[in-house]
Amino acid sequence: MSANAAPRGNRFFLKKSIASIQKEAAKSELKRSLGPINLISLGVGAIIGAGIFVLTGQVASANAGPAIMLSFVVAGIACALAGLCYAELASTMPVSGSAYTYAYGTLGEVFAWIMGWLLVLEYGVAASTVAVGWSGYVVSILHDFGIVLPMISVAGSEVVQWGTPLIQAIPTDAGTVAFQLTGGLNIIAAIGISLVTMLLVIGVSESANVNNVIVVVKVFVLVTFIAVGIAYINPANWQPFIPEPTGQPGEFGVGGIFRGAAIIFFAYVGFEAVSTAAAEAKNPSKDVPIGILGALVLCTLIYMAVAAVMTGVVPYKELGSPAPIAVAIDRMGLEWANLPISNAEGQQFNAISLLIKIGAITGLSSVMLVLVYAQTRVFYTMARDGLLPKVFAAIHPRFRTPWMGTILLGTLIATAASFLPISLLGDLVSLGTAIAFSIVCLSVIYLRVKHPELPRPFRVPGGIATAVAGICACMFLAWQNFKPMIQHAMDDNPLPLILLASYAAVGAVIYITYGFWHSKLAQGIDITEDVSMPSPAQAMGRGVDDIKD
């Protein structure tokens, strides 16, 4: 260890200096070209994904009923508070690593590690959740074309063997949920993650124009669903709007609304993309909050409208599917949109149904790509700092991407998608995300107290009070996810709590046995971006033809 190494006594709270973080940010001159419309578009593109296409039906059927519309509002408010804190930190420290780097510069190495490990839940496990939903829509569209996959019986229902996870959440007669082996394996979800992983290893060229096209497709699909579905709403399906509680925690009633908000918190996590674009905003103090709040308000309105149509067309108890919009479209029976095709079921398929399902698959594919990308780049940054093995920062000589780390993470994410049910994956994602957002809000408070002199192109309205409100809101939603895990454990279904405890234990072991001893900051090493790869984001944006050996 060098003479500049930190004493062991303060190792756990060893911080990167704000000056060194800003030095990393200053190494590349970013063009300020994004206005408020660009930022709103960026936020909508990142936000609209698995939350609305996948988890909405799960939450409506098991927790909130038609009142899921209120759940979206509660979750949106919590995200708005955290999003403002993200914007302030991003304007002060516009660097790779996002919340991980923020924690490293404010709260210390242990908090940075915890944040990095939580981001695995936010990105890696979220990608698994999206993949499960993606497989649901793929199965539905294959069925439309008369392609019948092998079926198995699970809890008295026939399900697709290759589209069903090994472990499934099965409701019991006592009103609880049991986790059982199904004999299936979600191979389709694993294939989706594998394709995304291969693209990221090679390098994917993306631009603002491509993102705008994807945003238009996603919004068009959802607006089409809303416009067509209004005519098929049965108001009786909205009664009661807030179903009577079952007695189980988080199952309907007001408690179900909050529990639903905690689960679909996951539906909003993409707003981080807006905050991380602060360094490229024309006027960050004005444009970033407009981008964050505009994207959140627009997405909340779309989410509420989709939920209203979905629960109005299909009784909420029948929406517990990985592809709830497909269920609602099929229930509408849009005979006027039927077109003949020889090998489809009934010798015809529905054009509107096909359009919406293809749009869902396209949208979810882009979300999987972004989530896996974000996860690999967080691990790249942690490995560069010495907190993870070097394999996660190994750059391919031709493609200039962290290829080995991408393959390893892709394998783990695909495995989780194959084995675990979407309900459990959604809980883990939302729990990790809520805690991570709380740490971001805490980082704002720390910098306001310790470094009031720092230039802040954007300042959180309300300052510390807003950050405290963000912590309270996010931790409340985190508790709404953690409480059912405790209840499941008490009801002889300890799998969710075992998985969470095992996950935390693995993270602690990795840090104690590797990160603690290899931390470059603790060794007094000045960490800057590797000149062979100017920024992790550039690796994704460089195609094969752009690389010169």
Secondary structure, 3 states (H helix, E strand, C coil): CCCCCCCHHHHHHCCCCHHHHHHHHHCCCCCCCECHHHHHHHHHHHHCCHHHHHHHHHHHHHHHHHHHHHHHHHHHHHHHHHHHHHHHHHHHCCCCCCHHHHHHHHCCHHHHHHHHHHHHHHHHHHHHHHHHHHHHHHHHHHHHCCCCCCEEEECCEEEEHHHCCCEEEEECCCCCEEEEECCCCCHHHHHHHHHHHHHHHHCCCCCHHHHHHHHHHHHHHHHHHHHHHHHHCCHHHHCCCCCCCCCCCCCCHHHHHHHHHHHHHHHHHHHHHHHCCHHHECCHHHHHHHHHHHHHHHHHHHHHHHHHHHHHHCCHHHCCCCCHHHHHHHHHCCHHHEEECCCCHHHEEEHHHHHHHHHHHHHHHHHHHHHHHHHHHHHHHHHHCCCCCHHHHCCCCCCCCCHHHHHHHHHHHHHHHHHCCHHHHHHHHHHHHHHHHHHHHHHHHHHHHHCCCCCCCCCCCCCHHHHHHHHHHHHHHHHHHHHHHHHHHHCCCCHHHHHHHHHHHHHHHHHHHHHHHHCCCCCCCCCCCCCCCCCHHHHHHCCHHHCCC
